[in-house]
């Protein structure tokens, strides 16, 4: 039975979060649903105060099904909703109990329901962070508190924060108050608070209602002494009262210059995990998943396109996704084709990649893929340090084909094949050239491979 003010406030906050995610239009949401709150609960009816007569009319008609669905998902009951404009609220609608007005703090804070553990691609580079995040989501406040995740930008920290929140809600705690904010959000809110722009609300009291704090980019608090003081209070209160905190940063705690030692020390008392840069194979898997999520068929992509993107944008998952989005847009607006060849991909991302020709780089990858396939190998074996007979032969053939078909410098060939020295490449190419003069079987192999590379 919902009875307390805090329970009612949390209920409507969760409903609004569901509505905002489903509506997917922040302007409409803010205009219609801002300042709404539950003023009374009688039987199976929620009485909801809204900001205008028009808002009440729209909620009763256009958005009735959306609101009803959100209420049902949150309450798991068949509550009905009655919407009251300011002029309709009379003394007959009394406190039984009355929920306080929606807090003015962090009004735009919301979980992204699309960022979950299910669509988070796990590899060796992020496995530890993913496991820790999942465990925290199953046992909030009981282990790894705080959980501190650090990495370079764009490697999935934010995704994990939202995944934790969504998992907690999905797995048995739908009424938990989960707050996702960034360091910049906290700084901005604190400045407004000290200026007196939040009326009589107390920022400290606000955080006492938070069950799980997901705090992104804590490095923004550096050298902001008063803001750090407020965060220190919030942090201590939540930890001491068993509330879960998950923090992300671009550096490990000891490297956060400008933050007070007492904060850095406390960050290290929980569990600190790092996300490294992903390997090429994991990037390829991430790319394939994103392609599928966009409703596209992975079979329509030339293999060298996937391998090239995975290699070129492996240092930043956001950049990888941005490059893919650019490619998708290009095929829709310019080429209007389902088949994604290396030529089309190179045109789409040419201004994102510096250095030598994108076409040439993709063709280098194509040669590696074709040669590896011919010798029943995987491309990674050609770029590895393994020197067994079959792999070494295939690698030498790939070097020769890059040199003769693409006219690539020895140094660049070496880079494409895992960082081999230019003298090693030169020797391999000369060896193949010499062998071709007397070896008819090798001549047939080269001719076959050339026809596959240049159809």
C-alpha positions in Angstrom: 0.0 0.0 0.0 1.4 3.4 -1.0 1.1 5.7 2.0 4.0 8.0 2.6 4.8 11.2 0.8 8.2 10.0 -0.3 6.6 6.8 -1.8 4.1 8.9 -3.8 6.8 11.2 -5.0 8.9 8.3 -6.1 6.0 6.6 -7.8 5.1 9.7 -10.0 8.8 10.3 -10.7 9.1 6.8 -12.1 5.9 7.2 -14.1 7.3 10.5 -15.6 10.5 8.7 -16.4 8.6 6.0 -18.3 6.5 8.6 -20.2 9.6 10.7 -21.2 11.3 7.6 -22.6 8.3 6.5 -24.5 7.4 10.1 -25.7 10.9 10.7 -27.0 10.3 14.5 -27.4 11.8 16.5 -24.6 10.1 19.8 -25.6 6.6 18.3 -25.6 7.4 16.5 -22.4 8.6 19.6 -20.6 5.7 21.7 -21.8 2.9 19.3 -20.8 4.3 17.3 -17.8 6.4 19.8 -16.0 5.2 20.6 -12.4 2.7 17.7 -12.4 2.5 15.7 -9.3 0.1 13.3 -7.4 -2.1 15.3 -5.1 -4.2 12.4 -3.8 -4.9 8.7 -4.1 -8.4 7.4 -3.5 -9.1 3.7 -4.1 -7.8 2.9 -7.6 -7.6 6.5 -8.7 -4.6 8.8 -8.8 -5.4 12.5 -8.7 -2.8 14.4 -10.6 -2.2 18.1 -10.6 -1.0 19.5 -13.9 0.2 22.9 -15.0 -2.7 24.1 -17.2 -6.2 23.3 -18.5 -4.7 22.5 -21.9 -2.3 20.0 -20.3 -5.1 18.3 -18.5 -7.1 18.0 -21.7 -4.2 16.6 -23.6 -3.5 14.0 -20.9 -7.1 12.9 -20.9 -7.1 12.5 -24.7 -4.0 12.4 -26.8 -1.7 11.0 -24.1 -4.2 8.9 -22.1 -3.0 5.5 -23.3 0.7 6.5 -22.9 0.1 7.6 -19.3 -2.0 4.6 -18.4 0.6 2.2 -19.7 3.4 4.0 -17.8 1.3 3.9 -14.5 0.6 0.2 -15.0 4.3 -0.6 -15.6 5.4 1.2 -12.5 2.6 0.2 -10.1 1.8 -3.2 -11.6 -1.8 -2.3 -10.8 -4.8 -1.0 -12.7 -4.8 2.6 -11.3 -6.9 5.1 -13.1 -5.7 8.7 -13.5 -7.7 11.9 -13.0 -6.0 15.1 -14.2 -6.7 18.4 -12.4 -5.9 21.8 -13.7 -5.1 24.6 -11.2 -8.6 25.8 -11.4 -10.1 22.4 -10.7 -8.2 21.8 -7.5 -10.6 22.5 -4.7 -10.7 21.9 -1.0 -12.4 18.6 -1.7 -9.1 17.1 -2.9 -7.3 16.9 0.4 -4.2 15.3 1.7 -4.7 11.6 1.9 -1.7 11.9 1.7 -0.5 14.9 -0.3 2.7 14.6 -2.2 5.0 17.5 -2.2 5.7 19.3 -5.4 8.2 17.7 -7.7 11.7 18.7 -6.7 13.4 21.5 -8.7 16.7 19.7 -8.4 18.1 17.8 -11.5 14.8 18.0 -13.4 16.3 16.8 -16.6 18.0 13.8 -15.0 16.7 10.5 -16.6 17.9 7.0 -17.3 18.4 6.1 -20.9 16.3 2.9 -21.2 18.2 1.9 -24.4 21.5 1.5 -22.5 21.4 -2.0 -20.9 23.6 -4.9 -20.1 22.0 -6.8 -22.9 23.4 -4.5 -25.6 26.7 -3.9 -23.9 29.4 -5.8 -25.9 31.8 -7.4 -23.5 35.5 -8.1 -24.3 38.7 -8.6 -22.5 39.2 -4.9 -22.4 36.0 -4.2 -20.3 35.1 -7.6 -18.8 36.1 -6.7 -15.2 34.1 -3.4 -15.3 31.1 -5.1 -16.8 31.1 -7.8 -14.1 31.5 -5.4 -11.3 28.7 -3.2 -12.6 26.4 -6.2 -13.0 27.1 -7.4 -9.4 26.4 -3.9 -8.1 23.1 -3.8 -9.9 22.0 -7.0 -8.3 23.2 -6.0 -4.8 23.0 -2.2 -4.6 24.6 -0.7 -1.5 25.9 -4.1 -0.3 29.1 -4.6 -2.2 31.7 -2.6 -4.1 30.5 0.8 -2.6 31.6 3.0 -4.2 32.3 1.4 -7.6 34.8 3.6 -9.4 35.1 3.0 -13.2 37.8 4.9 -15.1 38.9 5.0 -18.8 39.6 7.3 -21.7 36.5 9.0 -23.2 34.1 7.0 -25.3 34.8 3.5 -24.1 31.4 2.7 -22.4 31.5 4.1 -18.9 28.2 6.0 -19.3 26.6 3.0 -20.9 27.4 0.9 -17.8 26.0 3.6 -15.5 22.7 3.6 -17.2 22.8 -0.2 -17.5 23.1 -0.4 -13.7 20.1 1.8 -13.1 18.0 0.0 -15.7 18.9 -3.4 -14.2 18.0 -2.3 -10.7 14.6 -1.2 -11.8 14.0 -4.3 -13.9 15.2 -6.8 -11.3 12.9 -6.3 -8.3 13.3 -2.7 -7.3 11.1 -0.6 -9.5 10.4 2.1 -6.9 14.1 2.8 -6.2 15.0 6.4 -6.7 18.0 6.3 -9.1 19.7 9.5 -10.0 22.1 9.6 -13.0 23.9 13.0 -13.2 27.2 14.2 -14.6 29.9 16.2 -12.6 28.9 19.2 -14.7 25.2 18.7 -13.7 26.2 18.7 -10.0 28.3 21.8 -10.3 25.5 23.7 -12.2 22.9 22.6 -9.6 25.1 23.6 -6.7 25.7 27.1 -8.1 21.9 27.6 -8.5 21.4 26.3 -5.0 23.8 28.7 -3.3 22.3 31.6 -5.3 18.9 30.8 -3.8 17.3 29.8 -7.1 15.8 26.6 -5.6 13.4 28.4 -3.2 13.4 26.7 0.2 14.5 23.3 -0.9 17.6 21.8 0.7 20.1 20.0 -1.6 21.3 17.8 1.2 17.8 16.7 2.0 17.2 15.9 -1.7 20.0 13.4 -1.8 18.6 11.7 1.3 15.8 10.5 -0.9 18.2 9.0 -3.5 18.8 5.2 -3.3 21.4 4.9 -6.1 23.7 7.7 -7.3 25.2 7.2 -10.8 27.8 10.0 -11.0 29.5 10.5 -14.4 32.8 12.4 -14.9 33.7 13.2 -11.4 36.8 15.0 -12.6 34.6 18.1 -13.2 34.6 18.7 -9.5 38.3 19.4 -9.4 39.4 22.8 -7.9 35.8 23.7 -7.0 36.2 23.8 -3.3 32.7 24.6 -2.1 31.1 22.2 -4.6 33.5 19.4 -3.4 32.4 20.2 0.2 28.8 19.6 -0.7 29.6 16.4 -2.6 31.7 15.2 0.3 28.7 15.5 2.6 26.4 13.8 0.1 29.0 11.0 -0.5 29.5 10.3 3.2 25.7 10.4 4.0 24.9 7.9 1.2 27.7 5.5 2.0 27.0 5.6 5.7 23.3 4.8 5.1 23.9 2.0 2.7 23.0 3.8 -0.5 24.9 2.8 -3.6 27.3 5.2 -5.4 28.9 4.5 -8.8 31.4 7.0 -10.1 33.2 7.3 -13.4 36.2 9.3 -14.4 38.8 9.7 -17.1 41.6 8.9 -14.6 42.1 6.6 -11.6 41.5 8.2 -8.2 45.2 8.9 -7.5 45.6 10.8 -10.7 42.7 13.2 -10.2 44.6 16.4 -9.8 42.6 19.2 -8.1 40.4 16.9 -6.0 40.7 16.9 -2.2 42.7 14.0 -0.8 39.9 13.0 1.5 37.7 12.4 -1.6 40.3 10.5 -3.5 41.0 8.3 -0.5 37.3 7.4 -0.2 37.0 6.6 -3.9 39.7 4.0 -3.4 38.0 2.4 -0.5 35.5 0.6 -2.8 36.4 -1.1 -6.0 38.3 0.6 -8.7 38.2 -0.9 -12.2 39.6 0.2 -15.5 38.2 -0.1 -19.1 41.1 -0.4 -21.5 41.0 0.4 -25.2 39.2 -2.4 -27.1 41.0 -4.9 -29.4 40.1 -5.0 -33.0 38.0 -8.2 -32.7 35.8 -6.7 -30.0 35.4 -3.5 -32.0 34.2 -5.6 -34.9 31.7 -7.3 -32.7 30.5 -3.9 -31.3 30.2 -2.7 -34.9 28.2 -5.7 -36.0 25.8 -5.3 -33.0 25.3 -1.6 -33.8 24.6 -2.5 -37.5 22.0 -5.1 -36.4 20.4 -2.5 -34.0 20.0 -0.2 -36.9 18.0 -2.8 -38.8 20.7 -3.5 -41.4 22.0 -6.8 -42.6 25.6 -7.5 -41.7 25.9 -9.6 -44.9 25.5 -6.5 -47.0 28.9 -5.2 -45.7 32.1 -6.2 -47.3 34.3 -7.8 -44.7 37.1 -5.4 -45.2 34.8 -2.5 -44.3 34.1 -4.0 -40.9 37.7 -4.8 -40.3 38.8 -1.3 -41.4 36.3 0.5 -39.2 37.2 -1.7 -36.2 40.9 -1.0 -36.7 40.7 2.7 -37.4 38.2 3.7 -34.7 39.1 1.2 -32.0 40.3 3.9 -29.5 36.9 5.4 -29.0 33.5 3.6 -29.2 31.7 6.9 -29.7 33.9 7.6 -32.8 33.2 4.1 -34.0 29.5 4.7 -33.7 29.8 8.1 -35.3 31.7 6.7 -38.3 29.0 4.1 -38.7 26.2 6.7 -38.5 28.0 8.7 -41.1 28.2 5.7 -43.4 24.5 4.9 -42.9 23.5 8.5 -43.7 25.7 8.5 -46.8 24.2 5.3 -48.1 20.7 6.7 -47.5 21.2 10.3 -48.8 23.9 9.9 -51.5 24.3 6.3 -52.8 21.0 4.8 -51.9 22.4 1.3 -51.9 22.2 -1.7 -49.6 25.6 -3.2 -50.5 28.4 -1.4 -48.6 31.6 -1.8 -50.5 35.0 -0.5 -49.5 34.7 2.3 -52.1 31.4 3.5 -50.7 32.7 3.3 -47.1 35.8 5.2 -48.0 33.8 8.0 -49.6 31.6 8.2 -46.5 34.4 8.6 -43.9 37.2 10.2 -46.0 37.1 13.4 -43.9 37.3 11.4 -40.7 40.5 9.6 -41.5 43.8 11.4 -42.0 46.8 10.1 -43.7 46.9 7.9 -46.8 44.0 7.1 -49.0 41.1 5.4 -47.3 40.5 3.3 -50.4 44.0 2.1 -50.3 43.8 1.2 -46.6 40.6 -0.7 -47.1 42.1 -2.5 -50.1 45.1 -3.5 -47.9 42.6 -5.0 -45.5 40.8 -6.7 -48.4 44.0 -8.3 -49.5 44.6 -9.6 -46.0 41.1 -11.0 -45.8 41.2 -12.7 -49.3 44.6 -14.2 -48.7 43.6 -15.5 -45.2 40.4 -17.0 -46.6 42.4 -18.7 -49.5 44.8 -20.4 -47.0 42.0 -21.3 -44.6 43.3 -18.8 -42.0 41.9 -15.9 -40.1 43.1 -12.3 -40.8 44.6 -12.0 -37.3 47.0 -14.8 -38.0 48.6 -12.8 -40.9 49.1 -9.8 -38.7 50.4 -11.8 -35.7 54.0 -12.8 -34.9 53.5 -16.4 -35.7 56.0 -17.7 -38.2 54.8 -21.3 -38.9 55.1 -22.4 -42.6 51.5 -21.9 -43.8 51.0 -18.6 -42.0 54.4 -17.2 -43.1 53.7 -18.2 -46.7 50.3 -16.5 -46.7 51.8 -13.4 -45.1 54.6 -13.2 -47.8 52.0 -13.5 -50.5 49.9 -10.7 -48.9 52.9 -8.5 -48.8 53.7 -9.2 -52.5 50.1 -8.5 -53.5 50.0 -5.2 -51.6 53.2 -4.1 -53.3 52.2 -5.1 -56.8 48.5 -4.3 -56.8 48.4 -1.2 -54.6 52.0 0.0 -55.0 52.2 0.5 -51.2 55.6 1.4 -49.6 57.3 -1.4 -47.7 56.9 0.5 -44.4 53.2 0.9 -44.9 52.8 -2.8 -45.8 54.6 -3.7 -42.6 52.3 -1.5 -40.6 49.2 -3.1 -42.2 50.6 -6.6 -41.3 51.1 -6.0 -37.6 54.1 -3.7 -37.5 56.6 -5.7 -39.5 59.9 -4.0 -40.3 60.3 -2.6 -43.8 63.4 -4.7 -44.4 61.3 -7.9 -43.5 58.7 -6.8 -46.0 61.2 -6.1 -48.7 62.9 -9.5 -48.2 59.5 -11.3 -48.4 58.4 -9.5 -51.6 61.8 -10.3 -53.3 61.5 -14.0 -52.2 58.0 -14.3 -53.8 59.2 -12.5 -57.0 62.1 -15.0 -57.2 59.9 -18.0 -56.6 57.4 -16.9 -59.2 60.0 -17.3 -62.0 60.2 -21.1 -61.5 57.1 -22.1 -59.5 54.1 -22.6 -61.7 51.8 -23.5 -58.7 52.6 -20.2 -57.0 51.9 -18.4 -60.2 48.4 -19.9 -60.3 47.9 -18.9 -56.7 48.8 -15.3 -57.4 46.6 -15.2 -60.4 43.6 -16.6 -58.5 44.1 -14.2 -55.6 44.5 -11.3 -57.9 41.2 -12.1 -59.6 39.5 -12.3 -56.3 40.9 -9.0 -55.2 40.2 -7.2 -58.5 36.9 -8.8 -59.7 
